[in-house]
Amino acid sequence: MSQYTEIIENGLWKQNPGVVQLLGLCPTLAVTTSVVNGVSLGLATALVMAAANGSVSPVRKFVPSEIRVPVFILVIAALVTVIDLTIHGFAEPLHKVLGIFIPLIVVNCIVLARVESFAAKNPPAPAILDGFMMGLGLTFVLGILGGMRELIGKGTLFSGLDLAFGPNFKPYVLTVISDYHGFLLAILPPGAFLGLACLIAFRNWAGNRAPKVTQAGGALKPAH
């Protein structure tokens, strides 16, 4: 169980791909104009990562090292195609919003990095969990960053919810600031860089302030 606990902690906090490893910055900066967009692409990436790790791990010993990268990319491309067609079939408006960033999951360095560094060296169960938790950690970053930009830029939360779940969910969009004229900088690309910088700074501050248990006596001391 300690291995699985470590995998969960690494994916969500210690090695979070969005604010620690800084992988997959292209969708992180481009798609996070709202919570719905960020979470949707993040969940799609998490599913691809879990499926890719689960597909590669059982055959890792049968793939020659000379061709492992092309084989891994083919597996990832097939899984992304399935996700892309699924979103297009069941949520076409959301598919139009996310656009090219769904197919670009194929070349997202975080997917190939986890397949290469973890799935190719570990059994299927830990590999699947690692892929999903890394993707879930990225989803949290995309959702929080999208919420920050949407709230500051538009004064709303969950705008575009109807794109994912249909027009019946449009009333669930929250207008946090009424009569708000918007702050364009938050929606434009500079807002993505500034918002991500704030999240990275908060992660570093929280990590440095986290208490550590000393070996003698088990007393809690703040980290310096």
C-alpha positions as CSV (number, residue, x, y, z in Angstrom):
1,M,0.0,0.0,0.0
2,S,2.9,2.3,0.6
3,Q,3.8,2.2,-3.1
4,Y,0.2,3.2,-4.1
5,T,0.2,6.0,-1.5
6,E,3.4,7.3,-2.8
7,I,2.1,7.2,-6.4
8,I,-1.0,9.2,-5.4
9,E,1.1,11.8,-3.4
10,N,3.5,12.2,-6.3
11,G,0.7,12.7,-8.9
12,L,-1.3,15.2,-6.9
13,W,1.4,17.1,-5.1
14,K,5.1,16.1,-4.9
15,Q,5.6,15.7,-8.7
16,N,2.5,17.4,-10.0
17,P,3.1,17.8,-13.8
18,G,1.5,21.2,-13.9
19,V,3.3,23.1,-11.2
20,V,6.3,21.0,-10.3
21,Q,7.5,19.2,-13.5
22,L,6.1,21.9,-15.7
23,L,5.1,19.4,-18.4
24,G,2.2,19.9,-20.9
25,L,2.3,23.7,-20.7
26,C,0.8,24.1,-24.2
27,P,-2.7,23.0,-23.2
28,T,-2.2,24.4,-19.7
29,L,-1.8,27.9,-21.0
30,A,-4.1,27.7,-24.1
31,V,-7.2,26.0,-22.9
32,T,-7.7,27.3,-19.4
33,T,-10.0,30.2,-20.2
34,S,-12.7,28.5,-18.1
35,V,-13.1,25.8,-15.5
36,V,-15.1,23.5,-17.9
37,N,-12.4,23.7,-20.7
38,G,-9.6,23.0,-18.3
39,V,-11.2,20.1,-16.5
40,S,-12.5,18.6,-19.7
41,L,-9.1,18.5,-21.4
42,G,-7.5,17.4,-18.1
43,L,-9.8,14.4,-17.7
44,A,-9.3,13.4,-21.3
45,T,-5.5,13.5,-20.7
46,A,-5.9,11.5,-17.5
47,L,-7.8,8.8,-19.3
48,V,-5.3,8.6,-22.1
49,M,-2.4,8.4,-19.6
50,A,-4.1,5.6,-17.5
51,A,-4.9,3.6,-20.7
52,A,-1.5,4.2,-22.2
53,N,0.3,3.0,-19.1
54,G,-2.0,0.1,-18.8
55,S,-1.4,-0.9,-22.4
56,V,2.4,-0.5,-22.3
57,S,3.1,-2.2,-19.0
58,P,2.0,-5.7,-19.9
59,V,4.1,-5.8,-23.1
60,R,7.1,-3.8,-21.8
61,K,9.3,-6.9,-21.9
62,F,8.4,-7.8,-25.5
63,V,9.2,-4.4,-27.0
64,P,12.8,-4.0,-28.2
65,S,14.4,-0.9,-26.7
66,E,15.4,0.3,-30.2
67,I,11.8,0.9,-31.2
68,R,10.1,1.5,-27.9
69,V,9.4,5.2,-28.5
70,P,7.6,4.7,-31.9
71,V,5.6,1.8,-30.4
72,F,4.6,3.9,-27.4
73,I,3.6,6.8,-29.6
74,L,1.4,4.5,-31.7
75,V,-0.3,3.2,-28.6
76,I,-0.9,6.8,-27.4
77,A,-2.1,7.9,-30.8
78,A,-4.7,5.1,-31.0
79,L,-6.0,5.9,-27.5
80,V,-6.2,9.7,-28.2
81,T,-8.2,8.9,-31.4
82,V,-10.7,7.0,-29.3
83,I,-11.0,9.8,-26.8
84,D,-11.3,12.4,-29.6
85,L,-14.0,10.5,-31.5
86,T,-15.9,10.0,-28.2
87,I,-15.9,13.7,-27.3
88,H,-16.9,14.5,-30.9
89,G,-19.8,12.1,-30.7
90,F,-21.2,12.9,-27.3
91,A,-20.2,16.6,-26.8
92,E,-19.6,18.2,-30.2
93,P,-19.8,21.8,-29.0
94,L,-17.1,21.1,-26.4
95,H,-15.1,19.3,-29.1
96,K,-15.2,22.5,-31.2
97,V,-14.0,24.6,-28.2
98,L,-11.1,22.3,-27.3
99,G,-10.2,21.9,-31.0
100,I,-6.8,20.8,-31.9
101,F,-5.7,20.4,-28.3
102,I,-7.4,17.0,-28.1
103,P,-5.3,15.4,-30.9
104,L,-2.2,17.2,-29.5
105,I,-2.4,14.9,-26.4
106,V,-0.5,12.5,-28.6
107,V,2.6,14.8,-28.5
108,N,2.0,15.9,-24.9
109,C,5.4,15.2,-23.3
110,I,3.8,14.2,-19.9
111,V,2.0,11.2,-21.5
112,L,5.2,9.8,-23.2
113,A,7.3,10.7,-20.1
114,R,5.1,8.6,-17.8
115,V,5.0,5.7,-20.2
116,E,8.7,5.8,-20.6
117,S,9.8,6.4,-17.0
118,F,7.1,4.4,-15.1
119,A,4.9,2.1,-17.2
120,A,7.9,0.6,-19.0
121,K,9.4,-0.5,-15.7
122,N,6.5,-1.4,-13.5
123,P,3.5,-3.9,-13.4
124,P,0.1,-2.9,-14.8
125,A,-1.7,-2.0,-11.6
126,P,0.8,0.6,-10.3
127,A,1.3,1.9,-13.9
128,I,-2.4,2.5,-14.4
129,L,-2.7,4.3,-11.1
130,D,0.4,6.4,-11.8
131,G,-0.9,7.5,-15.2
132,F,-4.4,8.4,-13.8
133,M,-3.0,10.3,-10.8
134,M,-0.5,12.3,-12.9
135,G,-3.4,13.2,-15.2
136,L,-5.6,14.0,-12.3
137,G,-3.0,16.3,-10.8
138,L,-2.8,18.1,-14.1
139,T,-6.6,18.3,-14.2
140,F,-6.6,20.0,-10.8
141,V,-4.1,22.6,-12.1
142,L,-6.1,23.2,-15.3
143,G,-9.3,23.5,-13.4
144,I,-7.9,25.9,-10.8
145,L,-6.1,28.0,-13.4
146,G,-9.2,28.1,-15.5
147,G,-11.4,29.1,-12.6
148,M,-9.0,31.9,-11.7
149,R,-8.9,33.3,-15.2
150,E,-12.7,32.9,-15.7
151,L,-13.5,34.6,-12.4
152,I,-11.2,37.5,-12.9
153,G,-11.8,37.8,-16.7
154,K,-15.6,37.3,-16.8
155,G,-16.8,37.3,-13.2
156,T,-18.4,33.8,-13.7
157,L,-17.7,30.2,-13.0
158,F,-18.6,27.1,-15.0
159,S,-19.4,29.0,-18.1
160,G,-19.7,26.6,-21.0
161,L,-21.2,23.8,-18.9
162,D,-23.9,23.4,-21.5
163,L,-21.2,22.5,-24.0
164,A,-20.3,19.4,-22.1
165,F,-23.6,18.3,-20.7
166,G,-26.2,19.9,-22.9
167,P,-28.4,23.1,-22.8
168,N,-30.2,21.9,-19.6
169,F,-27.1,22.7,-17.6
170,K,-26.8,26.3,-18.7
171,P,-28.7,27.6,-15.6
172,Y,-25.9,26.1,-13.4
173,V,-23.4,28.7,-14.6
174,L,-22.5,30.9,-11.6
175,T,-22.4,34.7,-11.9
176,V,-20.1,35.5,-9.0
177,I,-19.7,39.2,-9.8
178,S,-22.8,40.8,-11.2
179,D,-22.6,43.8,-13.7
180,Y,-18.9,42.9,-14.2
181,H,-17.4,44.3,-17.3
182,G,-14.5,41.8,-17.4
183,F,-10.8,42.0,-17.2
184,L,-9.5,41.1,-20.7
185,L,-5.9,40.5,-19.5
186,A,-7.0,37.4,-17.5
187,I,-8.5,35.8,-20.6
188,L,-5.6,36.6,-23.0
189,P,-2.4,34.5,-23.0
190,P,-0.5,36.8,-20.5
191,G,-3.2,36.0,-18.0
192,A,-2.4,32.3,-18.3
193,F,1.3,33.0,-17.6
194,L,0.6,35.2,-14.6
195,G,-2.0,32.7,-13.2
196,L,0.3,29.7,-13.6
197,A,3.2,31.7,-12.0
198,C,0.9,32.3,-9.0
199,L,0.1,28.6,-8.7
200,I,3.7,27.6,-8.9
201,A,4.6,30.2,-6.3
202,F,1.9,28.9,-4.0
203,R,3.0,25.3,-4.5
204,N,6.6,26.2,-3.6
205,W,5.6,28.2,-0.6
206,A,3.3,25.5,0.7
207,G,5.9,22.8,0.1
208,N,8.6,24.8,2.0
209,R,6.2,25.5,4.9
210,A,5.0,21.9,5.2
211,P,5.9,20.4,8.6
212,K,8.4,17.6,8.8
213,V,8.5,14.9,11.5
214,T,11.9,14.7,13.1
215,Q,13.3,11.3,13.8
216,A,13.9,12.1,17.5
217,G,10.7,12.3,19.4
218,G,8.4,12.8,16.4
219,A,8.1,16.5,17.0
220,L,6.7,18.7,14.3
221,K,9.0,21.4,12.9
222,P,8.3,23.8,10.0
223,A,10.7,23.2,7.1
224,H,13.2,25.9,6.3
